[in-house]
Amino acid sequence: TAIDMTDIGTGFQIANVILDGNQSVLIVATILSQNDTVDKANAFTFDRSGTAIGQTWSMLAHTAAVNRTITLTFLDSKPAAGNYTYKVQWSVSAASTGTITGRVLGLAVIPSA
């Protein structure tokens, strides 16, 4: 079953990443979030210009409304040449409310060897 992901918020993206088809992109995000319901989760994934890339990471709330930190890392290996926007998207388990209380996103373009 697909998870409906949405943008975390305005400004949590890196636009105009211009690649020549021989470069890779290392993406790292650290997110501080909470869920208001025990045994419910917040899920996160990376997105490249409208396409989900990598895996979906899930963070389960063992205690309600307690901040937890998750760090996500993904190597986008040699996507086709183009101008891309990278961002993190998220979803929250049904019948619960998630909150993002802190976030950092960075990337590095790695030249081909």
C-alpha positions as CSV (number, residue, x, y, z in Angstrom):
1,T,0.0,0.0,0.0
2,A,1.4,3.4,-1.0
3,I,1.9,6.0,1.6
4,D,0.6,9.5,0.8
5,M,3.5,11.8,1.4
6,T,3.4,15.6,1.7
7,D,6.0,18.3,1.8
8,I,7.4,19.0,5.3
9,G,7.1,22.7,4.8
10,T,8.1,25.7,2.8
11,G,11.8,26.1,2.4
12,F,12.7,22.5,3.3
13,Q,14.1,21.8,-0.1
14,I,17.2,22.5,-2.2
15,A,16.4,23.7,-5.7
16,N,18.4,24.2,-8.9
17,V,20.7,21.2,-8.4
18,I,22.2,20.9,-11.9
19,L,23.6,17.6,-12.8
20,D,25.4,16.3,-16.0
21,G,24.4,12.7,-15.7
22,N,27.8,11.5,-14.4
23,Q,27.5,13.0,-10.9
24,S,25.8,11.5,-7.8
25,V,24.1,13.4,-5.0
26,L,24.6,12.6,-1.3
27,I,21.5,13.9,0.6
28,V,21.3,14.2,4.4
29,A,18.4,15.3,6.6
30,T,18.1,15.5,10.3
31,I,14.5,15.9,11.6
32,L,13.2,16.4,15.1
33,S,9.6,15.3,15.3
34,Q,6.9,13.9,17.6
35,N,3.6,12.1,17.3
36,D,0.7,12.7,19.8
37,T,-0.3,9.0,20.0
38,V,1.6,6.0,21.4
39,D,2.3,3.3,18.8
40,K,1.7,5.7,15.8
41,A,4.4,6.7,13.4
42,N,5.8,9.6,11.4
43,A,7.3,8.4,8.1
44,F,9.9,10.2,5.9
45,T,11.3,9.9,2.4
46,F,13.5,11.8,0.0
47,D,12.0,13.3,-3.2
48,R,13.8,14.4,-6.4
49,S,11.6,16.7,-8.5
50,G,8.4,14.8,-7.8
51,T,9.8,11.3,-7.6
52,A,10.3,9.5,-4.3
53,I,13.8,8.1,-4.1
54,G,15.3,5.7,-1.6
55,Q,13.5,4.0,1.1
56,T,10.8,5.2,3.5
57,W,12.0,5.7,7.1
58,S,9.5,5.3,9.9
59,M,9.7,6.6,13.5
60,L,7.3,5.0,16.0
61,A,6.1,7.0,19.1
62,H,6.8,4.9,22.2
63,T,5.7,7.8,24.3
64,A,3.2,10.4,23.1
65,A,4.3,14.0,22.3
66,V,8.0,13.4,22.9
67,N,10.5,14.8,20.4
68,R,12.6,12.2,18.6
69,T,15.5,12.8,16.2
70,I,16.0,10.8,13.0
71,T,18.8,11.3,10.5
72,L,18.3,10.2,6.9
73,T,21.0,9.6,4.4
74,F,20.8,8.6,0.7
75,L,23.1,8.5,-2.3
76,D,21.3,9.3,-5.5
77,S,23.6,7.5,-7.9
78,K,24.0,9.3,-11.2
79,P,20.5,10.5,-12.0
80,A,20.0,11.6,-15.6
81,A,21.3,15.1,-16.6
82,G,18.9,17.8,-15.5
83,N,18.0,20.5,-13.1
84,Y,16.5,19.0,-9.9
85,T,14.9,20.0,-6.6
86,Y,15.6,17.7,-3.6
87,K,13.3,17.7,-0.6
88,V,12.0,15.5,2.3
89,Q,8.4,14.5,2.4
90,W,6.5,12.9,5.3
91,S,3.3,11.3,6.4
92,V,1.6,10.6,9.8
93,S,-0.3,7.5,10.9
94,A,-4.0,7.7,10.7
95,A,-5.8,8.9,13.8
96,S,-2.8,10.8,15.1
97,T,-1.1,14.2,14.7
98,G,2.6,14.6,14.0
99,T,4.7,17.7,14.6
100,I,8.0,18.8,13.1
101,T,10.0,20.8,15.7
102,G,13.3,21.0,14.0
103,R,14.9,20.2,10.6
104,V,18.1,20.5,8.6
105,L,18.7,19.4,5.0
106,G,22.0,19.3,3.1
107,L,23.4,17.8,0.0
108,A,26.7,17.3,-1.8
109,V,27.2,16.8,-5.6
110,I,29.9,14.1,-6.1
111,P,31.8,14.1,-9.4
112,S,32.2,10.8,-11.2
113,A,35.4,8.9,-10.5
